[in-house]
Amino acid sequence: MLYIGIMNTNKKSKINQLLSTTPPRVVLLSSWLFNKGYSLDLLKQYRKSQWLESIGSGAMIRCGDVVNYHGAVYALQVQTSSSIHAGAKTALGLLGKLHSLELSPKKVMLFGFSGEKLPPWFVNYNWRVEVGYHATAFLPSELGLVDFEIENFSIKISSAARAIMECLYLAPEQQDLQECYQLMEGLNNLRPDSVQPLLEQCSSIKVKRLFLYLAEKAGHEWVQYLDLKKIYLGAGKRSLVKHGTYVEKYKITVPKELA
């Protein structure tokens, strides 16, 4: 009986340590917990005792917690070292860069590096928003990310400069170019030293040409401080839309209403 009492005390001690060292409203991954010394049997006991509840294979939350996609992204970044992050319009919204304030966005855009996939527990869980995900290598995975505080934890999201490039990566098929220009208009305080490495290391000719064209069109002063000689813009023409207007300087065809 004494042995059983000690075991129960140890279980409570470990769960108390877990709950005191991890923020609420985040996902807890079984693989991460196992590496920290929480056996699968112990995690099963925690679920049975209603300290933790499963939200899918290999993923749990505190019982009674309401967890949104931020808490899921936190788990991916902190517990699996994933580069998956909020990007494009979602990041601009979090940074307060959208013209219309979206308090409750119906869709969030996540980006990860080429080959990275959202795990099944993430895909199958109802986050109460539509999740769009893009795995791409057009930018280095860690370049241009910033820490964003959400209540009692933080996640990495795209900086404003990276986010607008992600918008342009999706354009024109999944992101309206006219809206991209409206978003670019609001980015009058970008720092050239943060934009320069993104443009230098971006592998998408379309994104780089569009970025510079829209920034110049918006009349942003920071554009003049970029070293364009270090930015490879490729050769040949790029037609982004049919029956558009050709921009000679950047060899791109854009919508007539944009030109």
Secondary structure, 3 states (H helix, E strand, C coil): CHHHHHHHHHHHHHHHHHHHHCCCCCCEEHHHHHHCCCCHHHHHHHHHCCCEEEEECCEEEECCCCCCHHHHHHHHHHHHCCCCEECHHHHHHHCCCCCCCCCCCCEEEEEECCCCCCCHHHHHCCCCCEEEEEECCCCCCCCCEEEEEECCEEEEEECHHHHHHHHHHHCCCCCCHHHHHHHHHCCCCCCHHHHHHHHHHCCCHHHHHHHHHHHHHCCCHHHHHCCHHHCCCCCCCEECCCCCEEECCCCEEECCCCC
